[in-house]
């Protein structure tokens, strides 16, 4: 093993990977910081580890089962009890506790008393589950100020989870380091005792602030003291609930990716999903579509890096041409995700072709298998489009005919959610308005809940639209196919199947620069209890503040206006700040330059 600028042979760093999800982002973070690491391959490796990282992504039960199956459960427990430096991320923190409601039959390491519980949504506390986005982690006044713990009160960190440890001061005293409020509940967002650390958030996805947290752990020489020797406990600290929780609004940059006519991957954007250049002559748009060049707005990874540096809170890649033969042979998109994850330390979502597939040679690939390849390549979430519509159509038919079971567990949403958690599954919805004259026409009874009357519309409407009414019909194949499912049926259906987030587009507003469709967004957000990302129609900075104010949506997405540099992300966030809408606070710039860069050598 070659030595680096930071890590010597005397303090070897190991990473424990139980195979549950995206570990590439963590290893890329270590590479960025200039440290070496080795993988834990068998129990005896823990005896050689001087520092240990456990990047738990996915499911508590699967993590514990994997530890037991590989013979790592008891050696890991003994490693932690010995007091040697340990950093558990997300599930890697949760397994330190006794139990989890996510998998009650699987026992945690029982290092810390208490259990992990699922967030609840009630009329008195209508928060979205999963908790997804950037929140503050407030340090408790009695917590350790150890230099190994680099958390800051003036930064936000990225959380994505449905289960958490409720903050109970008497039970958690001596372990809780920071607390985060989500809705009307405070939970433990990080723990520390001696050299044992854990964070519920993902530092590898928390921008430069997260890198600083990792760097503090990796660079600090720890005094190794067995946990049994740490007998003093601070007095419990009660944390009063604030009027407003710690979650900020997210700005998401979306890149539609496809091959151009030369076979190169490019970022493109169309008006109402037409991605080929228009020469301005209406007669040239139809029959000659295949002769027009694919609109090229840049190289995907370069553009995504720009958005990261400009402050985007999340990046989405949508492969709008999907897979021709096999998703696992579509190497350009897998390589794109790998390359993006090397230098982009905010969440990455990949969409397009995440479904069951059969190769020309008859080889079957499940949607979960496809998703797994993207998670291992550096994606944090996968986005499902048309396949979600078909799954909900089947679900509605089973409900109508009372066919049992209602949930079969076979859809892409169900299988991926079961393996990686609801937070890993985004459903991209492409609805289109179906206009009708309310005085003489009426849609089918089942679609009436999605009807908006133009005279009552909250969105920016034309004089003609105010005379009409409309309902929102869902589409497939990038808006080219229409299905007899409305947007509320689809939103409720995908939530019941296990989706953790909805990316809500609008075919009518796409490329219009008229602002978001407020009526559509309110319909969907009020019908589900999972987070919603508003998309389509942004043209000026004020459109983002408007949609947050009018719908209280969790995130808003920009594409074409960002790509063309018509709308800088910083302008969007500055406008939000002026209007008292909370945005993410990053690591101070003077500290960012102190984070070193180097190369990782993995074994």
N, C-alpha and C positions, 0 to 999 in steps of 0.2 A: 504494500500500500504506500503510495507516494504521499509525503507530508505536504500540507497546505500552509498558508499563512497563519491559520488560526488553530487547527486541531492537531495536536501531537499524538504520538503513539500512546502516550500515557493516559490520555482521556478519550478513549475511543467512543465514538457515537454510533449507536445502533438504532435502527427503525424496525418496529414490529408491525408487520402488515398481515392482517388476517384475511385479506382478499375481498374486502367488502365494497370498495369504491375507488374514488379518486385519491390516490396517494402521490401521483405525479406532481400535483401542485405543491405539495410539501417538499418533495425532493428538489423541485425547481427553486423553491425559496431558499433551501439550504445552499444550492448552487450559487444563487444570487449573493448570498452572504459570505461564500468562500470557505465552506466547511466540508470535510470528508464525512462519509457515513458508510456503514455496512448494514446488511439486512440480517435480521434474526431469522435463521433458517431452522434451528433446532434448539431445544432447551439449554444445551451447554453454552450457546452463544451469550446467554444472559450473564453467565459468570464472567465473561470477558468485557462486558459493557461497562463503561464508566459513566455514560449518559445514555438515556433511553427515551425515544419518542414513540408514542402510540397514537397514530392518526386514525382514530376510529370514525369511519364514515359508513353510515347505513343503519343497521338494526342491532339493538342490544342483545337480543337472543342469539342471533347469528354470530356475533362477536364472542360471546361466552362459549357457545358450542364449539367454535373454531379453536379457542384457547384450550378447551378440554381435549378435543380430538387430536391436537398437535402436541399434547403433553406440556403445554406452556402455562397452564393455569396456575399450578402451585409454584413453579420456579419464578413466574412473574410476581406472584404475591410475596414471595420471600425476598425478591429483589427490592420491591417497594418498601417492605418492612425494614430492610437493612438501612434505609435512608439514602441510598445512592440516587443521584439526580434522575428524576422521571418527569416527563411532560406528557400528559394525556389530553388529547384534543377531542372534543365532542363526546362520542361514545367512549373514547379513551379516558375521559374524566368520569363519565357515568358509571363505568364498570368498577370504579373505586368504591361505590356504594353497595349496600346490601342487596337491594332488589330494584326492579323496574317494572312499572305497569305495562310496558311494551311487551314484556315476556316474563310473566310472573313465575313461571316454572324454572327459570334459569337464575341461579344464584350469582350475584356479583362477587367481587373480591373481598368485600366486607372490611375494607380498610377504614372507611368513614361510615359512621352510623347514619341511617336514614335511607330513603328510597326515592327513586325517580318517578314522577307522576306526569300524566298527560295534562296539557293545558285544557281548560274547559272554557266554553263559550256560553254565557247566560245573558238574559235581557239586561241585567245590571252590569255585566262585563262583556260586551259584545266584541271582544277582540278576535282577530282572525287566527286560525290554526291551520298550518304551521305558523310559528313566529318566523318570519322571513324578512331579513333586511338588516339595516345598520342601526345599532343601539349603543348607548353609552354603558360602560361598566364602572360603577361608582365604588371607589375603594372605601372599605369600612375603616373607621378611625382606629380600631384595635387590631387591624391586620398588619402582617409583616411588611416592612419596608425594605426587605432583602433586595439587593441589586439584581438577583436572578429573576425577579418579578418586574417586568418592564411595562406593566399596564399604566395607562395615563387616564386621568379623569377628564382631560380636555380633548379626547379623541373618541371616534366611534369605531365599532368592530362589527364584523359580519356574522350574524346568527342565521341558522336555518335548522329548525327543530320543532317537533311536536311534543317532546317530553323534556322535562326539566326537574331540578331539585328545588322545591319550594324553600324559601328562606325562613327557617325556624331558628331564631337566635340561640335558644338554650341548647338545641340539639347539635348545631353546626359550629358552635364556638370553638375557636382554635383552628378551624379549617377554612371557613369562608374568608375570601380575600376581597372579592367585589360582589356587588349585588346589582341586578338590572330589573327595572320595572317594566312589565309588559301588560298593558291593560290595567286591571286593578290587582295585579299579582306581582310580588317581588320574588325572584328566583336567584339562586346562586349562579353567578356567571363565571366565577373562577374560584379555585381553592389553592391554598398553599400551607404546608406545614413542613418545616425544615427545607429539604431540597425536593420535595414532592409538589409538583404543580399540576393544575388541570384547568382548562378553559372550556366553557360551553360553546363559545364562539370559535371561528376558524381563523387563526392568525395568518395562515397562508393565503387567505382570501380577503384579508382586511387591509389591503394596500400597504403603504409604507409604515403605517402605524402597527400593523400586524407583523411585518418583518422586524420591526424594532423589538416587539415582544419576544419573538424567536431568538433574535440576536442576543438579548439580555440573558436568556437561559443558556445559550450555547457558549458565550464568551466568559461567563462567570465561573470562577473556581469555587466549587462548593465544599463546605465542611460537611463530611459524611457523619451523620449521627443517627443511629437506629431510632425508629419512631417510638420504641418503648422507653427511650431515654428522655423524650420530650414530654415531661410530666406537667409543666405549667400551662394553664389555659387562661386566656384573657376573659374578662367579664363580657357576658353577652350584650350585644348592641341591638336595640330595637330600631327598625328603619320605617319611618312613617311614609305612607303612600302619598305621592304627589298628585296634583290635579291632572297633570298630563304625563304620559309615560315617556320612555326614552327612545322610542322608535322615530326615525326620520323618514322623509319621503325620498324615494329612489328615482334617479334619472337613468334610464336604460338606453344604450345605443344598440340598434339592431342592424345587422348586415345581411342582406339577401345575397346569397352566393350561388353562382351557377357557372357552368362552362360557357365560354363564348364560342364562336364558330371555329376558332383555332384550337380549341381544347384547353384553353387556359382558364383557371378559376379566377373570376372577377366579382367584385361587389357591384350589384346593379340595383336599380330602383325604377319602378314604373308608375304610371298614373293608372289607377284601377287595374294594377297587375299586368299591364303591357310593358315589358322590359326592353323592347327594341326601340331604337331611335326613330323619331318622327320628324320628317323633313318639313313639316308644316302644311303639307298638302293633304287634306282629308281623304282624297281619292287614293292616296298611296298607302293608307293604313291597313286595309283589309287584305286584298288578294296578294299583295307583295310583302306581307309581314315577314316571311322567311328570308326575304332578300335584304331586310333592314338589319343593321348591325345591332348586336346586343349592347345595351347601354353600359358603359364601363366607367365606374366611379372610383376605381382604385383596387389595389391588391388587398385581399382580406386581412392578412395578419398585420400589414403596415398600418392599415386604417384602424384596426382594433387597438394597436399600440398607441396610436395618436389619441384615441378616446380615453384610454387608461391614463395617459399623462395629463389629459384635459379635465379629469375628474369624474368620468362616467362611473356610476356605482355598480354597473353590471354590463356585460356584453353578451349579445345573442347572435349566433350564426344560424341562419336558416338556409338549408340546402334546397333551393326551390326547384331543382330538376330531379331531386331524389335519386334513387339508385336504379340503374338500368338492368343489372343482372343480379349482383349480390352485394348487400351492404358491407360485408366484411372484405369484399374485394375492391370497394370504392376507396382505395388508399388515399387519394388526394384530400378527402374531407377528414380522414383520421389524422393524416400528417398535418393538416391545417390546425386542428385542435391541439396537437402536440406542440407545434411551433408557437401558437398563441399562448399556451400555458407556460412557456418558458419565461416570458417577460411581462405577462399580464396577471396581476395579483388581486383581481376582483373576480366574482363569480362568472363562469362561462356556461352558457346554455347552447346546446346544439339541437337542431330540428331538421326533419326531412328523412323519410325512410325508416323511422323507428317503428318497425312492425315485423310480424312474422313474414319470413321470406323463404322461397325455395330456389336454389341455384338451378341453372340449366341442366346440371348433372343430377338433379334430384335431391341434393343435400339440403336439409331443412335447417333454418336458423330462426330461433324464437326471438321475439321482440326483446326479451330480457337479455338474451345473448348479444344482440346488437347494441343495446344500451350499455352493457358491461364493457364492450370494447371502447365506447366513447368515454365512459367514466375512467377507465384505466389510461386513456390517452390524455386526460386532463379536464374533461367536462364535469361540471357539478350537477347539472340538470339536463334532462332531455325533453324536447318538445314534441308532442304528438298532435297531428292535425286531422287529416281525413279519416284515419283509422279510429279516432275517437268518435267521430260522427257515426260511423257504421256500428261501433260498439254500443252507442246509446240507442240507435235504432233497434238493435236486437234486445237491449234492456227494456225499452218501452213496449216492445211486442211481448216479452215475457210477462211484464206487469199486466198488460191488457188481457192476456190469455191465462193468467195465473199459472204460468209454467214454472215449475220448481227445478232447481233453485233459481231465485231471481238473480243472484250474483254467482256466476259460474267459476270465477277465479281464472278464466282463460284469456281475457282481453289483455292487450298490451299494457293498459293502464294498471290493471289488477296485478299482473305478474311483476312488473317493474316496481310498483309501489310496495308489494309484499317483500321484495328482496332488498330494496334500498331505501324505503320510507317514502311517504307521500310527498315529502319535500323535494324529492328528486324528479317528480313528474309534473311537467307543465303541459297544459292543453292549449293549443293555439286555435282560436275560433275566428272564422271568417264569415260574419253575417252580412246580408244585403237587405236593404229596405224593399218591401213589396208595397207599393202605393195603391190606395183604393179611395173611392169617393165615399165618405162615411154616410152620406145621405141615401145612397142607393146600393151600396155593397157592404159585405161583411165577410171576414175570413172565417175559416173553420173554427169551431168552438174551442178546440184545444190550443189554438194560437192566439186567442183573445187576450190572455195575460200579457203578451208582448206587444200589444197595440199602443201606438202613440198617436194622439190627435195633434195635427199641426198647430192648431190654435192654442194648444196648451204646452207646446214643446219648449224645453229649456235651452236647446241647442240653437245655434245661429241658423235661422231658416229663411228661405226666400218667400216672397209674396205668394207664389204658386203653392209651395209646400204647406203654407198655413191654411190653405183651403182643403187640404187632403188629410188623410190618415195613413198610417203604415204599420206593418208588423215586420219583424226581423227574421228572415229565412236564412238558415245555415247552408253553407256551400262546402264543396270538397274540391280537391285537385286545384288548389290555388284560385278558387273562385270560378272555375270553369264548369262545375257541376252543381246542380241544385237538389236539395233533399227536403222532404216534407217534415222538417224538424225546425222548431223555432229556437231562438237563442236562449230562452229561459229553460226549455226542456233540455237543451244540450248542456247548459251550465250546471243545472241540478244533477243531470245524469252523470257527468264526469266526476263531480264531487262524490257521488255515491259509489262510483267505481274505484275511487282512491286517489284522484288527482290532488296535488297540493297547491296548485296555482293556475290561474287562467290568464293567458295572453289574449286580450280582447281587441281584435282588429275591426276595421270598418271598410268594406269595399267602397261604399259611397264616399267616404271622406279621404280615402287613400290618395295622396298626392294633391289634395285640394287646397291645402294651406288655409282652410276655413276654421280650423280648430277642431278639437275632439268632439265626438258625438256624445254630448252630456246625457241625453235621454237613454241611449243604448247602455252607457256605462252604469247609470243608476239602476236600470232594470236588472242587469247582471249582478252588480254588487249587492243589491238588496235581496237577491234570491239565493245567495250562497254564503258560506261562512269561511271560505278560503280566500287568500289574497288575490287581487285582480290587478293586472298591469294594463293601463289604458294605452291604446295605440291608434295611429292613423289620424292625420289632419293637422298636425302641428306645423305652424309656419313662422310664428314669432314667439319670443320668450314668454309673453303674457299668456299664451295658450296653456302652458304648463301650470302656472299658478291658478289659472281659471279652473282647470279640471280638478286640481287638488281641493280647491275651495268649494266647488259645486258638487263633488261626489265623495270626497274624503278617500279616494282610491289610494292604494298603497304605493303605486309606482306609475310612472308615465314614460313612454317610449318615443324616441325620435329616430328617424332614418335619413330620408333624402335630404332634408334641410341641414342635418349634421354633415352628411357626406360632402355636400356642395359648399360647405363653410358659410352657408347663409345664416346659420344660427349656432354660434359657439356655445358649448355646454356651460362655460363660465358665465355667459350672459344669462342663461336660464337660471342658474343657481343664484346669481346676484339679484335677479328680479324676485326670486322666491324669498331671499333674505330680507329684501326691502318690505315684503308683504308678510313678514313674520312667519314664514313657513320653514320649519326646521330642515336643514340640509346637513350632510355629513361633514364633520370636522376631521381633517387629516393631520398627520404629523407635521409640526412646523418645518418649513422648508430648510431652515438652517441645520436641522437635525437629519434631514433626508440624505444630504450629501455625506454624512458621516457613516452611513451604512455602506460597507465595503462590497465589492464585487469580486468574484473569483470563480474557480471551477470545482465541480464536485467530482470525486472519484468514488464510484460505487462498486461494491463487491457482492 
